[in-house]
Amino acid sequence: MSEDKKNADAKAPEQAQAPAPKQEQPNTELTINDLTALKQIIDVASQRGAFKPSEMMTVGSTYNKLETFLSAVAAQQPAAPEGTKGE
């Protein structure tokens, strides 16, 4: 029993310490720019032959969905006034 008490005493200082500060969560937000970059990555990878022929249907289908989504998002965004481009 005295060993149990020693073990409990040895753990006590660890439990008395202040909790570790919270680590910042990594940015998990996925933006339109990220999706555009993914589309470009798929395009480059397919040009370089990174996909097996059996994978091309899935890659192509995903690429088409991504392209359709990005086109729909671009159509929903209001056109920027001409004076604001490049500033």
MOPAC internal coordinates of N, CA, C and O (Angstrom, degrees):
PM7 1SCF
backbone

  N    0.0000 0     0.00 0     0.00 0    0    0    0
  C    1.4352 1     0.00 0     0.00 0    1    0    0
  C    1.5167 1   110.60 1     0.00 0    2    1    0
  O    1.2310 1   120.51 1   145.55 1    3    2    1
  N    1.3184 1   116.64 1   -34.45 1    3    2    1
  C    1.4525 1   118.45 1  -179.72 1    5    3    2
  C    1.5192 1   110.88 1   -64.22 1    6    5    3
  O    1.2310 1   120.14 1   150.29 1    7    6    5
  N    1.3402 1   117.35 1   -29.71 1    7    6    5
  C    1.4669 1   119.66 1   176.87 1    9    7    6
  C    1.5192 1   110.83 1   -66.58 1   10    9    7
  O    1.2310 1   120.26 1   142.04 1   11   10    9
  N    1.3417 1   117.11 1   -37.96 1   11   10    9
  C    1.4516 1   120.92 1   177.60 1   13   11   10
  C    1.5229 1   110.89 1   -61.66 1   14   13   11
  O    1.2310 1   121.31 1   139.39 1   15   14   13
  N    1.3398 1   115.11 1   -40.61 1   15   14   13
  C    1.4567 1   119.50 1  -179.98 1   17   15   14
  C    1.5228 1   110.31 1   -67.13 1   18   17   15
  O    1.2310 1   120.30 1   139.54 1   19   18   17
  N    1.3422 1   117.02 1   -40.46 1   19   18   17
  C    1.4620 1   120.43 1   177.68 1   21   19   18
  C    1.5207 1   110.78 1   -61.70 1   22   21   19
  O    1.2310 1   120.57 1   137.25 1   23   22   21
  N    1.3197 1   116.52 1   -42.75 1   23   22   21
  C    1.4628 1   120.40 1   178.46 1   25   23   22
  C    1.5224 1   111.01 1   -63.79 1   26   25   23
  O    1.2310 1   120.64 1   139.89 1   27   26   25
  N    1.3222 1   116.37 1   -40.11 1   27   26   25
  C    1.4614 1   120.39 1   178.78 1   29   27   26
  C    1.5237 1   110.36 1   -65.95 1   30   29   27
  O    1.2310 1   120.72 1   138.90 1   31   30   29
  N    1.3519 1   116.24 1   -41.10 1   31   30   29
  C    1.4592 1   120.12 1   178.63 1   33   31   30
  C    1.5241 1   111.07 1   -65.92 1   34   33   31
  O    1.2310 1   120.58 1   143.51 1   35   34   33
  N    1.3133 1   116.49 1   -36.49 1   35   34   33
  C    1.4631 1   120.38 1  -179.42 1   37   35   34
  C    1.5282 1   110.69 1   -67.90 1   38   37   35
  O    1.2310 1   120.28 1   149.47 1   39   38   37
  N    1.3115 1   117.07 1   -30.53 1   39   38   37
  C    1.4654 1   120.65 1  -179.32 1   41   39   38
  C    1.5202 1   111.88 1   -82.73 1   42   41   39
  O    1.2310 1   119.65 1   157.01 1   43   42   41
  N    1.2912 1   118.27 1   -22.99 1   43   42   41
  C    1.4552 1   122.14 1  -174.96 1   45   43   42
  C    1.5239 1   112.99 1   -56.81 1   46   45   43
  O    1.2310 1   118.58 1   133.08 1   47   46   45
  N    1.3446 1   120.31 1   -46.92 1   47   46   45
  C    1.4580 1   118.22 1  -179.42 1   49   47   46
  C    1.5370 1   112.92 1   -62.27 1   50   49   47
  O    1.2310 1   120.28 1   146.75 1   51   50   49
  N    1.3219 1   117.07 1   -33.25 1   51   50   49
  C    1.4559 1   119.90 1   178.25 1   53   51   50
  C    1.5179 1   110.55 1   -64.63 1   54   53   51
  O    1.2310 1   120.56 1   139.30 1   55   54   53
  N    1.3012 1   116.54 1   -40.70 1   55   54   53
  C    1.4529 1   120.74 1  -178.90 1   57   55   54
  C    1.5214 1   111.53 1   -71.91 1   58   57   55
  O    1.2310 1   120.03 1   154.76 1   59   58   57
  N    1.3196 1   117.55 1   -25.24 1   59   58   57
  C    1.4523 1   121.49 1  -177.41 1   61   59   58
  C    1.5318 1   111.72 1   -78.37 1   62   61   59
  O    1.2310 1   120.02 1   164.47 1   63   62   61
  N    1.3227 1   117.57 1   -15.53 1   63   62   61
  C    1.4593 1   120.15 1  -178.29 1   65   63   62
  C    1.5195 1   110.18 1   -67.82 1   66   65   63
  O    1.2310 1   121.76 1   -28.86 1   67   66   65
  N    1.3164 1   114.25 1   151.14 1   67   66   65
  C    1.4624 1   119.69 1   178.00 1   69   67   66
  C    1.5254 1   109.15 1   -66.17 1   70   69   67
  O    1.2310 1   120.14 1   -32.06 1   71   70   69
  N    1.3197 1   117.33 1   147.94 1   71   70   69
  C    1.4655 1   119.64 1   178.80 1   73   71   70
  C    1.5274 1   110.36 1   -63.16 1   74   73   71
  O    1.2310 1   121.16 1   -31.62 1   75   74   73
  N    1.2922 1   115.39 1   148.38 1   75   74   73
  C    1.4676 1   120.72 1  -179.85 1   77   75   74
  C    1.5244 1   108.91 1   -63.82 1   78   77   75
  O    1.2310 1   120.13 1   -36.43 1   79   78   77
  N    1.3295 1   117.37 1   143.57 1   79   78   77
  C    1.4614 1   118.98 1   178.47 1   81   79   78
  C    1.5213 1   110.32 1   -62.72 1   82   81   79
  O    1.2310 1   121.26 1   -32.65 1   83   82   81
  N    1.3132 1   115.19 1   147.35 1   83   82   81
  C    1.4603 1   119.97 1  -179.39 1   85   83   82
  C    1.5183 1   109.76 1   -66.23 1   86   85   83
  O    1.2310 1   121.49 1   -46.00 1   87   86   85
  N    1.3028 1   114.75 1   134.00 1   87   86   85
  C    1.4561 1   119.60 1   176.15 1   89   87   86
  C    1.5182 1   108.14 1   -82.18 1   90   89   87
  O    1.2310 1   121.13 1   -34.54 1   91   90   89
  N    1.3270 1   115.44 1   145.46 1   91   90   89
  C    1.4546 1   118.98 1   179.01 1   93   91   90
  C    1.5141 1   109.78 1   -67.72 1   94   93   91
  O    1.2310 1   121.37 1   -43.39 1   95   94   93
  N    1.3118 1   114.98 1   136.61 1   95   94   93
  C    1.4532 1   120.14 1   177.97 1   97   95   94
  C    1.5240 1   108.74 1   -74.86 1   98   97   95
  O    1.2310 1   119.89 1   -40.89 1   99   98   97
  N    1.3184 1   117.81 1   139.11 1   99   98   97
  C    1.4601 1   118.85 1   177.11 1  101   99   98
  C    1.5221 1   109.54 1   -66.26 1  102  101   99
  O    1.2310 1   121.12 1   -27.34 1  103  102  101
  N    1.3097 1   115.47 1   152.66 1  103  102  101
  C    1.4588 1   120.70 1  -179.98 1  105  103  102
  C    1.5210 1   109.12 1   -67.79 1  106  105  103
  O    1.2310 1   120.44 1   -66.00 1  107  106  105
  N    1.3165 1   116.76 1   114.00 1  107  106  105
  C    1.4610 1   121.08 1  -177.77 1  109  107  106
  C    1.5203 1   111.87 1  -104.33 1  110  109  107
  O    1.2310 1   120.55 1  -169.74 1  111  110  109
  N    1.3079 1   116.55 1    10.26 1  111  110  109
  C    1.4570 1   120.86 1  -179.45 1  113  111  110
  C    1.5244 1   109.93 1   -74.43 1  114  113  111
  O    1.2310 1   120.97 1   -44.09 1  115  114  113
  N    1.3173 1   115.75 1   135.91 1  115  114  113
  C    1.4593 1   121.90 1   177.50 1  117  115  114
  C    1.5208 1   107.25 1  -108.99 1  118  117  115
  O    1.2310 1   120.41 1   -60.67 1  119  118  117
  N    1.3228 1   116.83 1   119.33 1  119  118  117
  C    1.4578 1   121.13 1  -175.15 1  121  119  118
  C    1.5196 1   111.36 1  -103.93 1  122  121  119
  O    1.2310 1   121.41 1    -9.72 1  123  122  121
  N    1.3136 1   114.90 1   170.28 1  123  122  121
  C    1.4628 1   120.77 1   176.17 1  125  123  122
  C    1.5222 1   109.71 1   -61.99 1  126  125  123
  O    1.2310 1   120.35 1   143.20 1  127  126  125
  N    1.3191 1   116.93 1   -36.80 1  127  126  125
  C    1.4707 1   119.90 1   177.08 1  129  127  126
  C    1.5305 1   110.92 1   -62.50 1  130  129  127
  O    1.2310 1   120.16 1   141.83 1  131  130  129
  N    1.3248 1   117.30 1   -38.17 1  131  130  129
  C    1.4638 1   121.22 1   176.98 1  133  131  130
  C    1.5286 1   110.46 1   -62.96 1  134  133  131
  O    1.2310 1   120.71 1   136.33 1  135  134  133
  N    1.3308 1   116.24 1   -43.67 1  135  134  133
  C    1.4610 1   120.11 1  -179.86 1  137  135  134
  C    1.5281 1   111.27 1   -66.83 1  138  137  135
  O    1.2310 1   120.39 1   143.26 1  139  138  137
  N    1.3231 1   116.86 1   -36.74 1  139  138  137
  C    1.4668 1   120.53 1   176.28 1  141  139  138
  C    1.5300 1   109.69 1   -64.25 1  142  141  139
  O    1.2310 1   120.54 1   139.06 1  143  142  141
  N    1.3130 1   116.58 1   -40.94 1  143  142  141
  C    1.4629 1   120.45 1   177.72 1  145  143  142
  C    1.5279 1   110.73 1   -63.78 1  146  145  143
  O    1.2310 1   119.88 1   139.72 1  147  146  145
  N    1.3280 1   117.83 1   -40.28 1  147  146  145
  C    1.4615 1   121.03 1   177.32 1  149  147  146
  C    1.5259 1   111.29 1   -61.94 1  150  149  147
  O    1.2310 1   120.79 1   140.03 1  151  150  149
  N    1.3138 1   116.09 1   -39.97 1  151  150  149
  C    1.4657 1   120.43 1   177.91 1  153  151  150
  C    1.5249 1   109.90 1   -61.60 1  154  153  151
  O    1.2310 1   120.58 1   136.52 1  155  154  153
  N    1.3111 1   116.50 1   -43.48 1  155  154  153
  C    1.4634 1   120.79 1   178.67 1  157  155  154
  C    1.5260 1   111.23 1   -66.09 1  158  157  155
  O    1.2310 1   120.27 1   142.38 1  159  158  157
  N    1.3104 1   117.10 1   -37.62 1  159  158  157
  C    1.4668 1   121.28 1   178.30 1  161  159  158
  C    1.5315 1   110.42 1   -63.34 1  162  161  159
  O    1.2310 1   120.56 1   135.72 1  163  162  161
  N    1.3234 1   116.53 1   -44.28 1  163  162  161
  C    1.4661 1   120.23 1   178.34 1  165  163  162
  C    1.5252 1   109.85 1   -62.16 1  166  165  163
  O    1.2310 1   120.61 1   138.43 1  167  166  165
  N    1.3251 1   116.44 1   -41.57 1  167  166  165
  C    1.4534 1   121.12 1  -179.75 1  169  167  166
  C    1.5303 1   110.81 1   -61.47 1  170  169  167
  O    1.2310 1   120.22 1   130.74 1  171  170  169
  N    1.3096 1   117.18 1   -49.26 1  171  170  169
  C    1.4666 1   121.68 1  -179.54 1  173  171  170
  C    1.5278 1   110.66 1   -64.36 1  174  173  171
  O    1.2310 1   120.36 1   135.78 1  175  174  173
  N    1.3193 1   116.92 1   -44.22 1  175  174  173
  C    1.4640 1   120.49 1  -178.82 1  177  175  174
  C    1.5284 1   111.08 1   -62.67 1  178  177  175
  O    1.2310 1   120.30 1   140.44 1  179  178  177
  N    1.3193 1   117.03 1   -39.56 1  179  178  177
  C    1.4643 1   118.84 1   179.43 1  181  179  178
  C    1.5252 1   111.22 1   -69.49 1  182  181  179
  O    1.2310 1   119.98 1   143.70 1  183  182  181
  N    1.3367 1   117.65 1   -36.30 1  183  182  181
  C    1.4619 1   120.70 1   177.09 1  185  183  182
  C    1.5227 1   111.32 1   -64.58 1  186  185  183
  O    1.2310 1   120.36 1   148.21 1  187  186  185
  N    1.3159 1   116.91 1   -31.79 1  187  186  185
  C    1.4664 1   121.72 1  -178.70 1  189  187  186
  C    1.5320 1   112.79 1   -88.29 1  190  189  187
  O    1.2310 1   120.37 1  -178.46 1  191  190  189
  N    1.3131 1   116.91 1     1.54 1  191  190  189
  C    1.4567 1   120.57 1   177.55 1  193  191  190
  C    1.5109 1   114.33 1    75.10 1  194  193  191
  O    1.2310 1   120.09 1  -147.44 1  195  194  193
  N    1.3186 1   117.43 1    32.56 1  195  194  193
  C    1.4644 1   121.35 1  -176.87 1  197  195  194
  C    1.5269 1   113.10 1   -77.29 1  198  197  195
  O    1.2310 1   120.25 1   165.92 1  199  198  197
  N    1.3241 1   117.13 1   -14.08 1  199  198  197
  C    1.4601 1   120.42 1  -176.64 1  201  199  198
  C    1.5252 1   110.23 1  -109.08 1  202  201  199
  O    1.2310 1   121.37 1   -38.01 1  203  202  201
  N    1.3284 1   114.97 1   141.99 1  203  202  201
  C    1.4531 1   121.03 1   176.42 1  205  203  202
  C    1.5291 1   108.22 1   -74.58 1  206  205  203
  O    1.2310 1   120.00 1   -26.36 1  207  206  205
  N    1.3286 1   117.60 1   153.64 1  207  206  205
  C    1.4630 1   119.60 1   179.07 1  209  207  206
  C    1.5296 1   113.02 1   -54.53 1  210  209  207
  O    1.2310 1   120.05 1   143.55 1  211  210  209
  N    1.3167 1   117.51 1   -36.45 1  211  210  209
  C    1.4660 1   120.36 1  -179.63 1  213  211  210
  C    1.5297 1   112.26 1   -69.16 1  214  213  211
  O    1.2310 1   119.94 1   163.65 1  215  214  213
  N    1.3275 1   117.72 1   -16.35 1  215  214  213
  C    1.4627 1   122.18 1  -179.62 1  217  215  214
  C    1.5293 1   112.30 1   -95.01 1  218  217  215
  O    1.2310 1   120.43 1   166.63 1  219  218  217
  N    1.3086 1   116.78 1   -13.37 1  219  218  217
  C    1.4659 1   120.15 1  -172.47 1  221  219  218
  C    1.5300 1   113.47 1   -62.54 1  222  221  219
  O    1.2310 1   119.61 1   145.07 1  223  222  221
  N    1.3282 1   118.35 1   -34.93 1  223  222  221
  C    1.4632 1   119.53 1  -179.98 1  225  223  222
  C    1.5303 1   110.25 1   -63.92 1  226  225  223
  O    1.2310 1   120.33 1   135.20 1  227  226  225
  N    1.3147 1   116.98 1   -44.80 1  227  226  225
  C    1.4674 1   121.18 1   179.80 1  229  227  226
  C    1.5184 1   110.79 1   -66.51 1  230  229  227
  O    1.2310 1   120.72 1   135.99 1  231  230  229
  N    1.3264 1   116.24 1   -44.01 1  231  230  229
  C    1.4685 1   120.20 1   179.25 1  233  231  230
  C    1.5222 1   109.94 1   -62.75 1  234  233  231
  O    1.2310 1   120.50 1   134.27 1  235  234  233
  N    1.3223 1   116.65 1   -45.73 1  235  234  233
  C    1.4599 1   120.76 1  -179.60 1  237  235  234
  C    1.5139 1   112.74 1   -63.39 1  238  237  235
  O    1.2310 1   120.64 1   138.53 1  239  238  237
  N    1.3226 1   116.39 1   -41.47 1  239  238  237
  C    1.4617 1   120.71 1   178.71 1  241  239  238
  C    1.5262 1   110.96 1   -63.68 1  242  241  239
  O    1.2310 1   120.73 1   135.64 1  243  242  241
  N    1.3154 1   116.21 1   -44.36 1  243  242  241
  C    1.4624 1   120.86 1   178.76 1  245  243  242
  C    1.5212 1   110.73 1   -64.52 1  246  245  243
  O    1.2310 1   120.51 1   137.66 1  247  246  245
  N    1.3205 1   116.62 1   -42.34 1  247  246  245
  C    1.4624 1   121.73 1   178.47 1  249  247  246
  C    1.5326 1   110.25 1   -60.80 1  250  249  247
  O    1.2310 1   120.25 1   136.02 1  251  250  249
  N    1.3361 1   117.13 1   -43.98 1  251  250  249
  C    1.4663 1   120.60 1   179.61 1  253  251  250
  C    1.5266 1   111.87 1   -64.06 1  254  253  251
  O    1.2310 1   120.20 1   139.90 1  255  254  253
  N    1.3351 1   117.23 1   -40.10 1  255  254  253
  C    1.4683 1   120.69 1   177.05 1  257  255  254
  C    1.5275 1   110.46 1   -62.58 1  258  257  255
  O    1.2310 1   121.36 1   136.05 1  259  258  257
  N    1.3091 1   115.00 1   -43.95 1  259  258  257
  C    1.4634 1   120.48 1  -179.49 1  261  259  258
  C    1.5229 1   110.60 1   -63.67 1  262  261  259
  O    1.2310 1   120.70 1   136.33 1  263  262  261
  N    1.3173 1   116.27 1   -43.67 1  263  262  261
  C    1.4664 1   121.05 1   179.31 1  265  263  262
  C    1.5253 1   111.26 1   -63.51 1  266  265  263
  O    1.2310 1   120.28 1   137.75 1  267  266  265
  N    1.3296 1   117.07 1   -42.25 1  267  266  265
  C    1.4609 1   121.57 1   178.01 1  269  267  266
  C    1.5220 1   111.08 1   -63.35 1  270  269  267
  O    1.2310 1   120.56 1   136.22 1  271  270  269
  N    1.3301 1   116.54 1   -43.78 1  271  270  269
  C    1.4617 1   121.21 1   179.29 1  273  271  270
  C    1.5274 1   110.83 1   -62.05 1  274  273  271
  O    1.2310 1   120.52 1   132.78 1  275  274  273
  N    1.3337 1   116.61 1   -47.22 1  275  274  273
  C    1.4723 1   120.35 1  -178.90 1  277  275  274
  C    1.5262 1   111.18 1   -64.17 1  278  277  275
  O    1.2310 1   120.10 1   143.91 1  279  278  277
  N    1.3269 1   117.42 1   -36.09 1  279  278  277
  C    1.4685 1   120.59 1   177.08 1  281  279  278
  C    1.5201 1   111.03 1   -65.87 1  282  281  279
  O    1.2310 1   120.65 1   138.99 1  283  282  281
  N    1.3408 1   116.36 1   -41.01 1  283  282  281
  C    1.4600 1   120.67 1   178.89 1  285  283  282
  C    1.5254 1   110.84 1   -65.03 1  286  285  283
  O    1.2310 1   120.10 1   138.95 1  287  286  285
  N    1.3139 1   117.41 1   -41.05 1  287  286  285
  C    1.4668 1   121.33 1   178.63 1  289  287  286
  C    1.5254 1   109.85 1   -64.91 1  290  289  287
  O    1.2310 1   120.43 1   137.05 1  291  290  289
  N    1.3228 1   116.78 1   -42.95 1  291  290  289
  C    1.4700 1   120.45 1   179.86 1  293  291  290
  C    1.5241 1   110.81 1   -63.24 1  294  293  291
  O    1.2310 1   120.12 1   143.55 1  295  294  293
  N    1.3233 1   117.37 1   -36.45 1  295  294  293
  C    1.4636 1   120.95 1   179.82 1  297  295  294
  C    1.5242 1   111.66 1   -70.31 1  298  297  295
  O    1.2310 1   120.03 1   151.66 1  299  298  297
  N    1.3287 1   117.54 1   -28.34 1  299  298  297
  C    1.4659 1   121.44 1  -179.35 1  301  299  298
  C    1.5208 1   112.93 1   -79.16 1  302  301  299
  O    1.2310 1   120.36 1   155.47 1  303  302  301
  N    1.3263 1   116.91 1   -24.53 1  303  302  301
  C    1.4584 1   119.39 1  -177.89 1  305  303  302
  C    1.5201 1   109.46 1   -76.83 1  306  305  303
  O    1.2310 1   120.83 1   -44.98 1  307  306  305
  N    1.3359 1   116.03 1   135.02 1  307  306  305
  C    1.4614 1   119.09 1  -179.91 1  309  307  306
  C    1.5254 1   110.18 1   -65.30 1  310  309  307
  O    1.2310 1   121.50 1   -34.47 1  311  310  309
  N    1.3086 1   114.74 1   145.53 1  311  310  309
  C    1.4626 1   119.21 1   178.76 1  313  311  310
  C    1.5292 1   108.82 1   -66.62 1  314  313  311
  O    1.2310 1   120.77 1   -44.75 1  315  314  313
  N    1.3147 1   116.14 1   135.25 1  315  314  313
  C    1.4658 1   120.79 1   178.60 1  317  315  314
  C    1.5139 1   109.32 1   -75.00 1  318  317  315
  O    1.2310 1   120.46 1   -40.85 1  319  318  317
  N    1.3344 1   116.72 1   139.15 1  319  318  317
  C    1.4619 1   118.97 1   176.63 1  321  319  318
  C    1.5355 1   110.19 1   -57.89 1  322  321  319
  O    1.2310 1   120.41 1   -35.31 1  323  322  321
  N    1.3150 1   116.82 1   144.69 1  323  322  321
  C    1.4518 1   121.05 1  -174.56 1  325  323  322
  C    1.5181 1   113.08 1   -60.57 1  326  325  323
  O    1.2310 1   119.27 1   152.48 1  327  326  325
  N    1.2969 1   119.00 1   -27.52 1  327  326  325
  C    1.4523 1   122.24 1  -178.39 1  329  327  326
  C    1.5127 1   113.55 1   -74.02 1  330  329  327
  O    1.2310 1   119.71 1   166.27 1  331  330  329
  N    1.3431 1   118.17 1   -13.73 1  331  330  329
  C    1.4619 1   120.34 1  -176.61 1  333  331  330
  C    1.5150 1   113.51 1   -96.38 1  334  333  331
  O    1.2310 1   119.27 1   170.81 1  335  334  333
  N    1.2970 1   118.99 1    -9.19 1  335  334  333
  C    1.4567 1   120.58 1  -178.99 1  337  335  334
  C    1.5223 1   109.89 1   -73.67 1  338  337  335
  O    1.2310 1   120.90 1   -44.82 1  339  338  337
  N    1.3312 1   115.89 1   135.18 1  339  338  337
  C    1.4475 1   121.14 1   175.14 1  341  339  338
  C    1.5198 1   115.38 1    78.06 1  342  341  339
  O    1.2310 1   120.00 1  -173.59 1  343  342  341
  N    1.3072 1   117.60 1     6.41 1  343  342  341
  C    1.4699 1   119.54 1   179.35 1  345  343  342
  C    1.4914 1   111.25 1   -94.16 1  346  345  343
  O    1.2310 1   120.10 1   180.00 1  347  346  345

